[in-house]
Amino acid sequence: MTKKHVKPSLQEIVEAEGHLIDSHIMEQIFDTVVEYHGRFEVEHFHIGKTNADPSRLRLRVEAPTGDELERMIGALLGLGCTPVDGSDAEFRVVDRDRCAPEDFYSTTNHRTLVRRGGEWHVVENQRMDAIIVWAGDKPWARRLRDLKAGDEIVVGMRGIRVIPESKERDRLAFAFMSNGISSERQVETAVRQTAALVRHAQENGQKVVVVAGPVVVHTGGAKSLASLIRKGCVQALLAGNALGVHDAEAAMIGTSLGVRLSDGRQEEHGHRNHMRAINLIYHAGSVAQAVQQGRLKKGILYECVTHNVPFVLAGSLRDDGPLPDTITDMNDAQEAYVQHLRTAGLVLCLGSMLHSIAVGNMLPSWVKTVCVDINPAVATKLSDRGTGQALGVVTDVGMFLELLDKSLSEVKS
């Protein structure tokens, strides 16, 4: 009788720590092992009993080939699983600008540590889709385009620890938002909790950054957002050229996309009004000069200029004009966004899929993000891109801003 040949398995022991059950991370770990045709055996599991007490998992994983094991370990790494072999991270020197070795490590937006000299070091400027560079005496997340010859970067999957952000156990009563919003009562509750997050950020000296699309103006939310800026509730505004154009059109001409804000009727020849607004700003020289010259007397950008709140308008291929303040170089626009997001404690994404997802990619996962859009797919897309701390509010942006402004007015009075 011929003995059946059994293909040997390769194995590794990994450990994970955190709110593994609340955040559904443990089931994702198990599913990932199976996805890579592997097997697992739980060697130890400690269940955390309080918010401050994390759960701990020690797992033996097996895969039929070394390649599948490496790919499995790479996937598990993003879920917070670290091999327990105790080895340092592997570093390699870059020999050409913007050219990394093939096996470079690509970051997530979760807090990451690198082991070097037997010690763990926290990666600075954490963001997703970056490369880890050792500079000075610490690791930094750096974009591929910023790599320089001579940089020492992390390669492979060893000596890296990722700490996924856990779901908070009803902190500030926000847990209810995880399944979306479907009623007016819940929207009002979401507004109150967003107001609480704004106050919490301010009390801790953190910036509240607003990412806004032109729908803010189209839905009548410009007045409320301007009020929030005037109250000191916003420390930076990030948007595209379209928000600036339609805000200027509404403030200077009284229409948005040629529709009169006063009665909702299409104005005759209103299709040219946004171009008239751009032209008026060009005649002034810039948005700030239009305010100084008395040409721009109200609106979102008016309040930004008047109250020294920085704003960034990023350009795109479809822009008309654009406004003289719009940054048309995408790399420069992205860098301008990053500068204002570095110290953000709360980011409010209002009616802009493109800019909301872009900002989500720039932010570390521990920055709270509230995404408001009438389309539930926007919040879902933001979450799917790795922004685990994004909370979705499905409602009209104009109505949300009006309620938020009112809630924060009540607090201040």
Backbone torsions as a table, in degrees:
resi	resn	phi	psi	omega
1	MET	NA	127.6	-177.9
2	THR	-80.4	131.6	179.3
3	LYS	-77.3	129.8	-179.3
4	LYS	-68.5	131.5	179.8
5	HIS	-78.7	127.0	177.8
6	VAL	-105.1	121.1	-178.9
7	LYS	-69.2	124.8	-178.3
8	PRO	-65.3	148.7	178.2
9	SER	-105.4	148.6	172.8
10	LEU	-99.8	144.9	-173.9
11	GLN	-137.2	162.2	-179.4
12	GLU	-151.0	149.0	174.7
13	ILE	-107.8	127.7	-179.4
14	VAL	-125.6	157.4	178.0
15	GLU	-130.3	148.2	176.3
16	ALA	-138.6	151.1	-178.9
17	GLU	-143.2	142.4	178.9
18	GLY	144.3	-166.5	176.5
19	HIS	-82.7	71.5	-170.5
20	LEU	-66.9	-31.7	-177.9
21	ILE	-84.4	-51.4	-179.1
22	ASP	-54.5	-39.8	-175.0
23	SER	-91.7	5.1	179.3
24	HIS	59.6	24.2	-179.0
25	ILE	-73.5	-37.7	-176.4
26	MET	-61.6	-43.2	179.5
27	GLU	-67.1	-32.6	176.0
28	GLN	-66.3	-36.4	177.3
29	ILE	-62.5	-48.1	-180.0
30	PHE	-62.1	-44.4	-179.4
31	ASP	-62.2	-37.2	-179.1
32	THR	-65.4	-41.2	178.1
33	VAL	-59.8	-46.3	179.8
34	VAL	-64.0	-38.8	-179.4
35	GLU	-59.0	-34.1	-180.0
36	TYR	-95.2	27.0	174.9
37	HIS	59.3	32.0	-178.3
38	GLY	-107.5	-178.6	175.6
39	ARG	-130.7	157.3	178.7
40	PHE	-138.0	155.2	174.9
41	GLU	-137.6	122.9	179.4
42	VAL	-77.6	115.4	179.5
43	GLU	-88.9	-30.3	179.8
44	HIS	-158.5	139.3	175.2
45	PHE	-146.0	122.1	176.9
46	HIS	-112.3	125.6	-179.4
47	ILE	-92.3	123.1	175.6
48	GLY	-68.0	136.0	-174.2
49	LYS	-102.6	-12.9	179.3
50	THR	-134.5	173.4	177.5
51	ASN	-58.7	-36.1	-176.2
52	ALA	-86.2	-9.0	-175.8
53	ASP	-102.7	106.6	-177.8
54	PRO	-78.2	157.8	171.5
55	SER	-85.1	153.8	-179.6
56	ARG	-131.9	133.7	-177.1
57	LEU	-127.4	131.4	172.7
58	ARG	-120.4	123.7	-169.1
59	LEU	-132.8	133.9	172.0
60	ARG	-97.8	121.4	-178.8
61	VAL	-115.7	147.5	-179.7
62	GLU	-130.2	149.8	175.8
63	ALA	-143.4	151.7	-176.1
64	PRO	-69.8	-25.1	-179.7
65	THR	-134.8	160.1	178.2
66	GLY	-64.4	-36.0	179.1
67	ASP	-64.6	-44.6	179.2
68	GLU	-66.9	-34.6	178.1
69	LEU	-65.8	-42.8	179.8
70	GLU	-64.3	-41.6	179.3
71	ARG	-68.2	-35.6	176.3
72	MET	-64.9	-45.0	179.6
73	ILE	-61.4	-39.6	178.2
74	GLY	-61.3	-41.7	178.5
75	ALA	-69.5	-39.4	179.7
76	LEU	-68.1	-29.6	179.9
77	LEU	-58.3	-41.3	179.3
78	GLY	-67.4	-16.0	177.6
79	LEU	-97.8	7.4	175.7
80	GLY	95.0	7.5	179.0
81	CYS	-87.0	127.0	-179.1
82	THR	-118.8	128.7	174.8
83	PRO	-59.7	142.6	-174.4
84	VAL	-96.1	19.6	-178.2
85	ASP	-72.1	-13.2	175.0
86	GLY	76.6	13.2	-177.8
87	SER	-82.0	154.1	174.9
88	ASP	-75.5	161.8	173.2
89	ALA	-67.9	151.1	178.0
90	GLU	-94.3	131.9	180.0
91	PHE	-115.4	149.3	176.9
92	ARG	-141.6	147.9	-176.5
93	VAL	-88.9	133.7	177.9
94	VAL	-76.2	132.3	-178.5
95	ASP	-101.7	-10.9	177.5
96	ARG	-140.7	145.5	176.4
97	ASP	-56.1	136.6	174.5
98	ARG	64.5	14.4	-179.2
99	CYS	-125.6	109.1	179.8
100	ALA	-97.6	155.6	172.3
101	PRO	-58.2	153.9	-175.3
102	GLU	-57.7	-33.8	-174.9
103	ASP	-96.5	29.1	178.9
104	PHE	-62.2	151.4	176.6
105	TYR	-87.4	128.9	178.5
106	SER	-102.8	127.1	-171.4
107	THR	-77.8	159.0	165.4
108	THR	-97.1	-176.4	175.9
109	ASN	-92.8	5.5	179.3
110	HIS	-85.6	156.3	178.4
111	ARG	-55.8	129.4	-173.7
112	THR	-127.9	141.2	176.1
113	LEU	-122.7	148.7	179.2
114	VAL	-122.9	134.3	-179.9
115	ARG	-92.9	125.3	178.1
116	ARG	-146.9	132.3	-177.3
117	GLY	61.7	29.4	178.8
118	GLY	78.5	5.3	-179.3
119	GLU	-123.6	150.3	179.2
120	TRP	-91.6	134.0	-179.1
121	HIS	-123.9	132.3	-179.6
122	VAL	-76.9	132.6	178.6
123	VAL	-74.1	130.4	179.4
124	GLU	-86.5	157.3	178.3
125	ASN	54.9	44.1	-176.2
126	GLN	-57.5	132.2	174.8
127	ARG	-158.8	164.8	-179.5
128	MET	-85.9	160.0	176.7
129	ASP	59.8	39.8	178.5
130	ALA	-121.1	174.3	178.2
131	ILE	-114.7	143.9	-179.0
132	ILE	-91.6	119.3	-179.6
133	VAL	-112.8	133.5	175.3
134	TRP	-88.5	114.9	-178.3
135	ALA	-132.0	126.1	-176.0
136	GLY	71.8	-115.1	179.5
137	ASP	-124.4	23.9	-179.0
138	LYS	-152.8	160.4	178.2
139	PRO	-88.2	147.3	179.9
140	TRP	-132.2	143.5	171.9
141	ALA	-82.8	124.4	-176.2
142	ARG	-134.2	140.4	179.1
143	ARG	-68.3	151.1	-178.6
144	LEU	-56.7	-41.1	-177.0
145	ARG	-67.3	-15.1	-179.0
146	ASP	-95.7	-0.5	178.9
147	LEU	-65.7	141.4	178.1
148	LYS	-122.9	149.9	174.9
149	ALA	-56.8	133.8	-178.5
150	GLY	99.1	-14.2	176.4
151	ASP	-64.5	141.9	177.9
152	GLU	-102.1	115.8	-173.7
153	ILE	-120.9	159.6	179.2
154	VAL	-81.1	133.3	175.0
155	VAL	-125.5	158.6	179.8
156	GLY	75.3	-166.7	-174.6
157	MET	-119.5	1.4	-175.2
158	ARG	-89.1	152.4	176.7
159	GLY	68.8	27.4	-179.8
160	ILE	-125.2	136.1	177.0
161	ARG	-127.2	125.4	178.2
162	VAL	-110.7	134.7	-179.2
163	ILE	-116.6	95.5	179.8
164	PRO	-62.1	143.7	177.1
165	GLU	-71.7	128.3	-178.0
166	SER	-86.6	155.8	173.9
167	LYS	-69.7	130.5	-178.7
168	GLU	-78.5	137.4	-175.2
169	ARG	-78.2	80.4	176.6
170	ASP	60.5	32.2	176.6
171	ARG	-64.1	130.3	-176.3
172	LEU	55.0	28.3	176.5
173	ALA	55.9	37.8	-176.0
174	PHE	-98.5	-3.0	-174.8
175	ALA	-62.3	-30.1	-176.5
176	PHE	-62.5	-20.7	-174.9
177	MET	-77.4	-11.1	-174.0
178	SER	-63.2	-23.1	-178.9
179	ASN	-104.8	16.6	176.2
180	GLY	87.0	174.7	-176.0
181	ILE	-119.8	135.0	-178.0
182	SER	-133.3	-6.5	-178.4
183	SER	-134.9	160.0	179.4
184	GLU	-61.7	-38.9	-179.5
185	ARG	-59.8	-42.0	-179.4
186	GLN	-69.6	-35.5	176.9
187	VAL	-61.5	-44.4	179.3
188	GLU	-63.3	-37.6	176.7
189	THR	-65.5	-42.8	178.0
190	ALA	-60.7	-38.5	178.1
191	VAL	-62.7	-45.7	179.9
192	ARG	-61.2	-40.1	-179.1
193	GLN	-72.6	-33.5	175.0
194	THR	-64.9	-40.7	176.2
195	ALA	-60.6	-38.9	177.8
196	ALA	-64.7	-37.9	177.7
197	LEU	-67.1	-37.6	177.1
198	VAL	-62.1	-46.7	179.1
199	ARG	-63.2	-41.6	-179.0
200	HIS	-61.6	-42.8	178.9
201	ALA	-63.7	-43.7	-179.3
202	GLN	-65.1	-41.3	179.7
203	GLU	-63.6	-26.1	-179.5
204	ASN	-99.3	12.5	176.6
205	GLY	69.5	24.9	179.8
206	GLN	-102.5	152.5	-178.5
207	LYS	-82.0	143.4	169.1
208	VAL	-101.6	117.2	-177.8
209	VAL	-109.3	131.8	178.7
210	VAL	-106.5	129.5	173.1
211	VAL	-110.5	117.0	-169.6
212	ALA	-131.5	143.3	174.4
213	GLY	-103.5	169.8	-177.9
214	PRO	-63.7	-17.4	178.2
215	VAL	-61.2	-22.8	175.3
216	VAL	-57.9	-41.1	179.0
217	VAL	-74.9	-45.5	-176.6
218	HIS	-60.9	-31.9	-178.2
219	THR	-92.6	7.9	178.1
220	GLY	81.5	17.6	-177.9
221	GLY	-89.1	-4.6	-176.7
222	ALA	-61.1	-41.2	-179.1
223	LYS	-61.6	-41.6	-178.7
224	SER	-71.2	-41.3	178.3
225	LEU	-65.0	-39.7	176.5
226	ALA	-60.6	-39.1	178.5
227	SER	-64.7	-40.7	178.6
228	LEU	-63.9	-38.5	176.7
229	ILE	-65.4	-43.0	-179.7
230	ARG	-62.7	-34.6	179.9
231	LYS	-75.9	-10.2	-177.9
232	GLY	86.9	17.7	-178.7
233	CYS	-87.0	-7.5	-178.6
234	VAL	-126.9	130.7	-178.9
235	GLN	-107.9	-9.5	174.9
236	ALA	-163.6	146.7	178.8
237	LEU	-122.4	124.8	178.6
238	LEU	-118.3	128.0	-175.5
239	ALA	-158.5	-177.0	174.1
240	GLY	-103.3	174.1	179.6
241	ASN	-55.2	-35.8	-174.8
242	ALA	-61.0	-39.4	179.0
243	LEU	-61.3	-46.7	-179.6
244	GLY	-61.5	-42.3	-178.5
245	VAL	-63.3	-49.9	-175.3
246	HIS	-75.3	-27.4	172.6
247	ASP	-65.5	-43.2	178.4
248	ALA	-66.5	-40.4	178.1
249	GLU	-60.3	-45.6	-179.7
250	ALA	-64.9	-41.3	-176.0
251	ALA	-73.4	-37.3	-172.6
252	MET	-95.4	-27.1	-174.6
253	ILE	-120.4	-23.4	177.7
254	GLY	90.3	12.6	177.2
255	THR	-126.3	163.5	172.6
256	SER	-135.9	118.8	-171.3
257	LEU	56.8	31.9	178.7
258	GLY	80.4	0.9	179.8
259	VAL	-97.7	128.2	-178.9
260	ARG	-65.9	127.9	179.6
261	LEU	-71.3	-21.2	-176.5
262	SER	-72.5	-39.5	-176.2
263	ASP	-135.5	3.1	176.3
264	GLY	74.9	12.6	-178.9
265	ARG	-97.3	148.0	178.6
266	GLN	-70.1	128.5	177.9
267	GLU	-83.8	143.7	178.9
268	GLU	-61.0	130.6	-175.5
269	HIS	59.5	23.5	-177.2
270	GLY	-67.2	-17.5	-179.0
271	HIS	-61.8	-21.6	-179.0
272	ARG	-92.7	-2.2	-173.0
273	ASN	-64.4	-35.5	180.0
274	HIS	-67.5	-31.7	176.4
275	MET	-71.8	-34.8	175.1
276	ARG	-61.9	-40.0	179.8
277	ALA	-64.9	-44.3	178.1
278	ILE	-60.4	-42.7	-179.2
279	ASN	-62.0	-42.1	179.1
280	LEU	-62.6	-39.7	178.4
281	ILE	-67.2	-38.9	177.7
282	TYR	-63.9	-39.0	177.3
283	HIS	-61.4	-35.1	178.8
284	ALA	-76.3	-31.1	-179.7
285	GLY	114.4	-36.7	179.2
286	SER	-169.6	172.5	177.4
287	VAL	-62.2	-45.6	-179.2
288	ALA	-61.5	-40.8	179.8
289	GLN	-70.1	-31.7	176.0
290	ALA	-64.4	-36.2	176.5
291	VAL	-68.6	-46.8	-178.1
292	GLN	-62.7	-34.0	-178.6
293	GLN	-85.0	-1.6	178.8
294	GLY	79.2	13.4	178.9
295	ARG	-83.9	-34.5	177.2
296	LEU	-108.9	110.5	-169.8
297	LYS	-112.5	-3.7	179.3
298	LYS	-162.3	176.5	177.4
299	GLY	107.8	-178.7	-176.0
300	ILE	-65.6	-52.9	-177.7
301	LEU	-68.0	-32.2	175.8
302	TYR	-58.7	-46.4	-179.5
303	GLU	-66.8	-36.0	177.3
304	CYS	-60.7	-47.4	-179.5
305	VAL	-65.4	-46.1	-176.4
306	THR	-64.1	-34.7	-175.9
307	HIS	-108.5	18.4	174.8
308	ASN	55.3	39.0	174.6
309	VAL	-95.4	117.3	-177.7
310	PRO	-65.9	143.9	175.0
311	PHE	-133.4	148.8	177.3
312	VAL	-124.6	126.9	174.6
313	LEU	-111.5	113.9	-178.9
314	ALA	-94.3	135.7	-178.2
315	GLY	-82.9	169.5	175.4
316	SER	-150.9	172.4	-176.5
317	LEU	-63.5	-27.2	-173.4
318	ARG	-91.7	0.5	-172.2
319	ASP	-64.9	138.6	168.2
320	ASP	-91.4	139.8	-178.0
321	GLY	95.9	-89.8	-17.5
322	PRO	-76.2	-173.3	175.2
323	LEU	-60.0	150.0	-179.2
324	PRO	-61.0	-23.1	-179.7
325	ASP	-82.5	-12.3	-175.7
326	THR	-70.4	133.1	178.4
327	ILE	-89.3	111.2	-173.4
328	THR	-90.5	-16.2	174.0
329	ASP	-82.4	118.2	-173.7
330	MET	-63.2	-36.6	178.1
331	ASN	-65.0	-42.0	178.8
332	ASP	-66.7	-39.7	179.2
333	ALA	-64.8	-42.5	178.6
334	GLN	-62.3	-42.1	179.6
335	GLU	-64.4	-38.2	177.7
336	ALA	-63.5	-40.9	175.6
337	TYR	-59.5	-48.9	-176.4
338	VAL	-57.9	-41.2	-178.1
339	GLN	-58.6	-37.3	-178.6
340	HIS	-84.2	-19.5	-178.6
341	LEU	-87.5	-14.7	-173.0
342	ARG	-60.8	-35.1	-178.2
343	THR	-112.1	22.0	-179.2
344	ALA	-73.1	137.2	173.6
345	GLY	-102.8	-23.1	180.0
346	LEU	-149.7	135.1	177.4
347	VAL	-122.3	125.7	177.0
348	LEU	-105.5	114.8	179.4
349	CYS	-99.7	116.8	-170.4
350	LEU	-120.2	99.8	170.3
351	GLY	64.6	40.4	177.1
352	SER	-147.8	102.8	179.3
353	MET	-64.7	-47.9	-176.0
354	LEU	-59.2	-53.1	-175.8
355	HIS	-75.5	-29.9	177.6
356	SER	-64.6	-46.6	179.4
357	ILE	-66.6	-39.6	178.3
358	ALA	-60.6	-45.6	179.1
359	VAL	-65.7	-39.5	176.7
360	GLY	-57.0	-36.4	178.3
361	ASN	-70.1	-26.2	-178.3
362	MET	-85.8	-20.9	-172.8
363	LEU	-89.4	144.9	167.0
364	PRO	-69.8	155.8	-169.7
365	SER	-69.5	-16.0	-176.5
366	TRP	-86.0	-3.3	176.2
367	VAL	-82.9	122.4	-179.1
368	LYS	-66.9	132.7	-178.9
369	THR	-129.4	127.6	176.0
370	VAL	-110.5	120.8	-177.6
371	CYS	-110.1	117.4	-178.2
372	VAL	-111.4	122.8	179.9
373	ASP	-159.8	148.8	177.4
374	ILE	-72.3	-20.9	179.8
375	ASN	-98.2	113.4	-178.2
376	PRO	-63.0	-21.4	-179.1
377	ALA	-65.2	-25.0	-178.3
378	VAL	-65.6	-49.1	178.5
379	ALA	-63.9	-36.7	178.8
380	THR	-65.0	-44.3	178.9
381	LYS	-62.4	-40.4	179.6
382	LEU	-62.7	-43.6	178.4
383	SER	-65.9	-40.8	-179.0
384	ASP	-65.4	-25.0	179.3
385	ARG	-79.0	0.5	175.7
386	GLY	109.3	3.5	179.4
387	THR	-87.9	81.8	-173.9
388	GLY	-67.5	-22.1	-178.3
389	GLN	-91.1	9.1	179.0
390	ALA	-78.8	126.8	178.6
391	LEU	-111.0	130.6	-172.9
392	GLY	-99.9	136.4	173.5
393	VAL	-123.5	112.0	-177.0
394	VAL	-93.7	101.8	-178.3
395	THR	-167.1	173.7	174.3
396	ASP	-67.8	127.2	-175.8
397	VAL	-63.6	-41.2	179.9
398	GLY	-60.5	-44.2	178.9
399	MET	-64.7	-42.4	179.6
400	PHE	-59.2	-46.2	-178.8
401	LEU	-64.4	-38.7	177.8
402	GLU	-61.7	-44.4	179.2
403	LEU	-68.5	-37.8	179.4
404	LEU	-65.9	-43.6	178.1
405	ASP	-60.4	-42.7	178.7
406	LYS	-64.6	-42.2	179.6
407	SER	-62.9	-43.0	-179.6
408	LEU	-73.7	-26.5	174.7
409	SER	-67.2	-40.9	178.7
410	GLU	-63.9	-35.9	-179.8
411	VAL	-67.5	-40.7	-175.9
412	LYS	-77.6	-21.9	-176.2
413	SER	-79.4	NA	NA
